[in-house]
Amino acid sequence: MTLKLENIGIVKYAEIKFNGLTVIAGENDSGKSTVGKILYSLIKTIRYSSNTDSASTISDKYCNRFNRYINSLFKHQISDDGKISFDYDSEIFNLTLKKNLCYSFEASETYSNIEAKTTTPLLIDSPYIWNIMPSLKTMKNLESLGNDVDFEVLETLKDLYFALSIKLKESDEKIKVNINSIINGDFLENSLGDFVFKKDDKNIELINTAMGIKYFGILQVLSDKNHFYAGQILILDEPEVHLHPNWQLKLAEVIVYLVKNGVKIIVNSHSPYMIEALQRYAKRESIVNNFYLADKGTILEDEDSLSKIFDKLSEPFREFDKMDSEILNG
């Protein structure tokens, strides 16, 4: 998969390959999250296929669907006159955006077989979903009863809620990860269908559970419910935010393990610990990996990407050296 962006949000230009492990590194507000959201919206859109309508009608339907996702994720905050090109298994999708909305949607093949080639992506940007699970559950129950529910919920949260709630059928492609050994406990559903964190034979309410444990809990439940499989696309937006350095290394090891077993993972990060851990584990396991630096509106890869990433993210340490020098020189 290759994604090209022009004038999308704060991204002036980006060209990114998604094969195995893809890491986009950079400071805050550098466009990392924009890439993940666009990729999520694209894959969700091209799953919606039809082979009965005219090309123009289908294009309109795809645009409407894409607009639904980008409006949910961006709230009309992306640039006018943007362009998106997406190469998905040699099929090319081109989108033109005007006034923050999809203006045209073109594909290089007929639309009849697109859905069969795609998977439902999962985007995880925070363990906060555990805090709102009761509300999402109530909303779902009201909808099932035919009530006209007017709750505004991000599409990414809806997909993640579904994945955490529904167990997929057993298959030979399922991939299990051992999270228990990291957090010394398990996320389990009680008799009411609500999740608790079980540790040392005690059930701890999630409201009283540390955010770092909650993040690993998402991965644990997704694994238990068979949502990790070859070809799955997982987008992790700054997963290190709630993790101390040791657990960042543990998470990097889990990520590389999943990639080695066929999951395609995109990590957006500004942590030198996380990035170096991913680089080292990826090298150790010989998995396909690409590292990109997001800087000044541009996201590209070259042979010096890793050194540029570490140079950019080491600026605070240079500031510390400067402070030390000032102290020594009185």
N, C-alpha and C positions, 0 to 999 in steps of 0.2 A: 504494500500500500504506500502511495506517495501523495502527500497533501501539499498544495501550493496555495498561499493566501496573498492577496494584494489589497491593501487599504481596508483591513478588517479590524475594527476596534483600534487599538494602539499599534497593531502590527502593520508595518508598511509593506514588508515582504517576508515570506517564510517559505521554505521548501524542506519538507521533513519526510523521511522514510520511516515506516512503521513495520519493522521486521524483528520479531523476538522482543528484545528490551530496547525501548526508546526513552532517553532521558533528556529533558529540556531544563536547563539550569539558568538561573539569573536572579537578579534582585526582584523585590516586589514591584508590581506595576510595570513589568517588562513584556507582557504578552503571553506568558506561559499558560495561564488558565484559559485564555482565549482559544488557543489551539485545541485543548482538550474539549472545550464546549462545542466548537465547530465540528470536530471529528465525531463527537457523540451525536450531534444533530444530523450530520450527513448520513451516518450509518442507520440511525433510526428512520430517516426519511426514505432511503432506498429500499428498506424492507417493505415499504408500502407500495405494492406493485399491482398493475392491472394490464391485461392484454386485450381488452375489449374496446377501449376508447381510442379516439384519434390522438395523434402525437401531441397536438396543441392542448387538448383537454387533459391528457396525462401530465404534460408539463405544468399546467395550472394546478393540478392536484398535488404534484410533488412540491411545487412552490408553496402552496397553502400549508402543506404538512411541515415543510422546513421552517416556514414563518412561525408556526405554532411553537416549535422547539426554541428557535432563537429569541422569540419574544419572551418565553418563559425564563430563559437563561440570561439574556442581556438587557431586557427591559428597554428596548429601542435605543440602546447606547452604543451601537456599532456604526462605523462610518458609512457615508453614502458612496455609491459608485465603487463598491468593492467587488472583487473577483475571486472565485474559488474554483480550483481544479483538483479533482480527486481521482487518482488511478487506483481502482480496486480490482485486483486480479486481471489487469490488462484491459478492463472496461473503464472508459473515461467519462466522468461526470463533470459538467461545467455549469457553474451558477454565476449569475450576475445579480448584484444587489444594488438597489436604488432606494434612497430614503429609508434605510434600515430594514428593507424587506426584499425577499427574493423576487426578482423581476423576470428572470428566465432560467429554466432548468433544462439541460440537454444531456442525453446519454448516448454513448457510442453503440449501444446495442438496443434491441427491443426490450421492453420492460417486463416481458413475460417470465423471465427466469431470474430476475435480480434477487427476489426475496430468498430464494433457495440458496443463494451464495452468501448471505449475510447472517450475522448473529446479533443478538441483542447485547449492546455494550452496557457496562456498568461503570458509572462515574462516582467515585468516593472522594468527597472534599472535606469531610468532617465526621467525627463520631457522634455529632450532635443528633443524628437521626434517632438514637436510642431514647433521647429525651422527649421526642415528639411521637414515638411509636404509639402510645395510647390514643393520641389525637388522630393519627392516620388510621388506626384501627376503627375508631368511632366513625370517621368519615366513610370508610369502606363499608361498614355495616349499614349506614344510612343509605348509601348508594344502592346496596343490594336489596334494600326494602323499597326502592323506587322513589326515594325522596330526592327532591331537586336541591342538591348540595352545592353551595357556592363557596368552596374553599379554594384558595389560590395556593397550589403546591407545585414546586419545581418538578418538571418531568423527571429529572435525575433522581429525585427523592422517591417518586412513585415507583420507578423501576427497582430501586434498591430496596424499598419496602416490600415489594412483591417477592424479590429474591430471598429476603430474610424470612419471609412468611411461608413460602411454598417450597416443598421439597420436590426436586425433579426425580424422574425415574432413574433407577440404577442403570449404569451403563459401563461398558469397558473403558470408556474415555474419562471417567471421573478421576479427579486428582485430589488426594487428601493431603492436608497439611497438619502438622502437629503443633497447634498453638498452645495446648495445655502446658507443655514443657516450658513455655515462655512466661505465661501469666499465672501459672500454678492454680488453674481453675478452669471452669467450663461455663459457657453461656447456655442456659437451658430454659425451656418453656415450662411454666408451671401448669397446674390443672386448668387455669383460666386462659391459657394461651399467651400469657405475658412472659417476657424474658426476665430472668434473674441471673446473677453471677454466683455460681456455687464454688465456694472455696473452703477447704477444711470442714466439709460437711455442713456448712452454713450457707443459707441463701441470702445474698446481699442484693438489695434493691439497686437497680441501675442508677438511680438518682444519686446514690451514695458510692458509686464506683468511679475510680479515677478515669480521666479521659483517655489516657494511654491504653489502659486495659480495654476500654470501650472500642478503641480503634482495632486492636487485635481481635476483639470479640466479633466484629463485623466479618473478618476473614475466617474466623473459626466457624461461625454459623453458615457462611456461604459454602465452606468446605463440607460441613455436615449435611447440607441440603443439596449437594452435588451440583453447585453452580460454577465449579471450576472444571473446565474440560478443554481439550485441544481445540484451538480456534477461537475460544472466548476472548473478548477484548475488554481489558480492565484499565481504566484511567484513574490514576491516583494523583490527586492535586495536593502538593505539599504535605505528604503523609507524616513528615517529621515534626510537624508543629507541636504535637502533644507528647512527643517521645524524647526521653533523655538519650544521650549519645549511645549508650550500650544497647538500648532497645532499637535505635535506628539501625545499628548493625544487624540485630536479629531480624528486623523487618526486611532489610536488604537481602538477607540470606533466604527468607521466605519468598521474596519476589523472584529472585534468580531461580529458585527451585521450581516455581510455577512456570516461568518462561521455559526452562529446560524441558518441561513436560507438555509444552504446546500452547500455553496461554500467552497471548500477546499483551504486553503491559507497557503503558505510557506513564512515566513518572515525571511530574513537574516538581522541582525542588530548588531551594536556596540554601541547603545545608551541605557544607563541605564534608561532614561525616557521612551523610547519606550517599552523596555522589561518589566519594572514594570507595565506600563499602560496595556499592553497586558495581563500580569498575573492577574492583579486586575479585569479587565473587563471580562476576561475568567472565573474567579472564580465567579463573580457576576452573569453571565449569564449561568453558569453551562454547558459550552461547552467542548468537548473533546480537550485537548491540550497537547502538548509535547514540552519540552524545552531542547535544546542541547547546550553544550559548544564545540566550535571548538578551539582546542588548541594543538599545536605541532604535527599537522598532523593527529590528531585523533578526531572523532566526535561521541560521545556516550552519552547516557542518563543514569543517575542513580538517586537515591532518593535525592541526594544532588546537582543535576544539577543547580537549581536556585541559591543556595547559592554560588556555585563555579562561576557561571556567574557574580553575583554581586561583588564577591571578586575580580575577574579578572578585571572587568571594573571600579572598584573603586581605582585602583592603582594611578591615577592622584591625587585623594584627599589625599592619604597617602603622596604623594610627597609635596602637599601643607602644610600638617601638619608638615612635616619635615622642610620645609622652615620657618614656623612660629616658630618652636622650636629653630631653629638657630638664628632667630631674637631676641627671648626672652632671649636666653642665651648669646647674644652678641658676 
